[in-house]
Protein backbone atom coordinates (compact mmCIF):
# COMPACT_ATOMS: atom_id res chain seq x y z
CA UNK A 1 0.00 0.00 0.00
CA UNK A 2 1.17 3.45 -0.83
CA UNK A 3 1.49 5.83 2.12
CA UNK A 4 -1.02 8.66 1.89
CA UNK A 5 -0.29 12.15 3.16
CA UNK A 6 -2.53 13.09 6.13
CA UNK A 7 -3.75 9.49 6.36
CA UNK A 8 -4.68 9.64 10.06
CA UNK A 9 -6.65 12.88 9.63
CA UNK A 10 -8.35 11.48 6.54
CA UNK A 11 -9.27 8.33 8.47
CA UNK A 12 -10.89 10.42 11.21
CA UNK A 13 -12.84 12.32 8.56
CA UNK A 14 -13.85 9.07 6.83
CA UNK A 15 -15.12 7.60 10.11
CA UNK A 16 -17.10 10.77 10.88
CA UNK A 17 -18.67 10.91 7.41
CA UNK A 18 -19.42 7.18 7.35
CA UNK A 19 -20.98 7.35 10.84
CA UNK A 20 -23.22 10.19 9.68
CA UNK A 21 -24.19 8.11 6.64
CA UNK A 22 -24.92 5.10 8.87
CA UNK A 23 -27.14 7.17 11.16
CA UNK A 24 -29.04 8.36 8.10
CA UNK A 25 -29.66 4.70 7.27
CA UNK A 26 -31.14 4.08 10.72
CA UNK A 27 -28.09 2.92 12.69
CA UNK A 28 -28.19 4.12 16.30
CA UNK A 29 -24.48 4.84 16.44
CA UNK A 30 -21.50 3.43 18.25
CA UNK A 31 -21.13 3.28 21.99
CA UNK A 32 -18.21 5.11 23.60
CA UNK A 33 -16.62 1.77 24.46
CA UNK A 34 -16.45 0.57 20.84
CA UNK A 35 -12.90 0.36 19.55
CA UNK A 36 -11.64 1.96 16.36
CA UNK A 37 -11.24 -1.54 14.94
CA UNK A 38 -14.95 -2.25 15.48
CA UNK A 39 -15.95 1.09 13.95
CA UNK A 40 -13.70 0.69 10.92
CA UNK A 41 -14.88 -2.85 10.22
CA UNK A 42 -18.58 -2.02 10.67
CA UNK A 43 -18.42 1.09 8.51
CA UNK A 44 -16.40 -0.71 5.84
CA UNK A 45 -18.97 -3.52 5.69
CA UNK A 46 -21.85 -1.02 5.46
CA UNK A 47 -20.19 0.86 2.60
CA UNK A 48 -19.43 -2.39 0.78
CA UNK A 49 -23.00 -3.59 1.29
CA UNK A 50 -24.33 -0.33 -0.19
CA UNK A 51 -21.83 -0.63 -3.06
CA UNK A 52 -20.14 2.67 -2.22
CA UNK A 53 -16.69 1.07 -2.08
CA UNK A 54 -15.19 -1.97 -3.73
CA UNK A 55 -14.70 -4.91 -1.38
CA UNK A 56 -11.28 -6.29 -0.63
CA UNK A 57 -10.60 -9.97 -1.23
CA UNK A 58 -11.42 -11.92 1.94
CA UNK A 59 -7.81 -12.96 2.51
CA UNK A 60 -6.69 -9.29 2.41
CA UNK A 61 -9.16 -7.95 4.99
CA UNK A 62 -6.85 -6.80 7.76
CA UNK A 63 -7.25 -3.62 9.80
CA UNK A 64 -4.63 -1.66 7.87
CA UNK A 65 -6.27 -2.52 4.53
CA UNK A 66 -9.74 -1.60 5.80
CA UNK A 67 -8.46 1.74 7.08
CA UNK A 68 -6.69 2.37 3.78
CA UNK A 69 -9.86 1.58 1.82
CA UNK A 70 -11.84 4.07 3.95
CA UNK A 71 -9.17 6.73 3.41
CA UNK A 72 -9.25 6.24 -0.36
CA UNK A 73 -13.06 6.41 -0.27
CA UNK A 74 -13.08 9.72 1.61
CA UNK A 75 -10.41 11.16 -0.67
CA UNK A 76 -12.78 10.56 -3.60
CA UNK A 77 -15.68 12.17 -1.71
CA UNK A 78 -13.90 15.38 -0.70
CA UNK A 79 -13.64 18.35 -3.07
CA UNK A 80 -10.27 18.68 -4.83
CA UNK A 81 -9.38 21.85 -2.90
CA UNK A 82 -10.07 20.38 0.57
CA UNK A 83 -7.31 21.12 3.07
CA UNK A 84 -6.71 17.43 3.88
CA UNK A 85 -5.89 16.67 0.26
CA UNK A 86 -3.11 19.26 0.00
Buried (B, 14 or more C-beta within 10 A) or exposed (E): EEEBEBBEEBBBBBBEBBBEBBEEEEEEEBEEEEEEEEBBBBBBEBBBEEEEBEBBEEEEBEEEBBBBBBBBBBBEBBEEEEEBBE
